[in-house]
Amino acid sequence: MKIAVTRLAGKEKDDEELFASFGHTVKTVSPLVAELKPNIMQQFVIDANSGEFDAVFFTSAYAAEHIAPLLDRTASRKYRVIGIGPKTTETLRSYGLMAEMLSSYYSRDFVSYLGDWISGKRIGIPRADVPNKELLDSICDAGALAYEYRIYSLRASGVPLSLDGCDAVLFTSAKSFSDAVLPDMDGILPMAIGEITANAMKKAGVVPEVTGDGSLRGTLELIREKYE
């Protein structure tokens, strides 16, 4: 199949090889544009390097790519660094950080990963300007303090998705679906990378043919199981 994947521009560098390994071709479509907030990003770096946190949680590779190069390596050894999934964690490690990996692709599992250790701790979270009340509430309920830094925003590109010649379109986040300008989807299979994205699609009356585990590789494995 030829599968369109919603991605931020420039984030698709490994997609072609990954999709080809499953016998598919891939086309990147970008319904969202990321815009960094330099002042907030700088404040987070200052706070992290000053030892304000007991742990820092990166919920995206995009945040990791822009923050990790600015962190003091010596200071970072004094707090735990956790990345969500392998891609984010690999990015952190590539900049010399001793990062742990949250194997789940859902930030809601962050507190259970840390267990009793989290009580009384200060957690720094550099992330997108997209509400995640569930994560913040779970940290507070565990007796910890959450310090959220919304270092970048995501806005709709306003450009209709170019799906010509595609057999399917894989939405990689709820926002990439809700903010997308969709063309005629007749004959194109809608797919979701995970359950949160799938729920957003269903609310809009679009039922995904495949719902992944939150990762591209996991979703491709499910596609193979269903169609091959």
Secondary structure, 3 states (H helix, E strand, C coil): CEEEEECCCCCCCCHHHHHHCCCCEEEEECCEEEEECHHHHHHHHHHHHCCCCCEEEECCHHHHHHHHHHCCHHHHCCCEEEEEHHHHHHHHHHCCCCEEEECCCCHHHHHHHHHHHHCCCEEEEEEECCCCHHHHHHHHHCCCEEEEEEEEEEEECCCECCCCCCCEEEECCHHHHHCCECCCCCCCEEEECCHHHHHHHHHCCCCCCEECCCCHHHHHHHHHHHHC
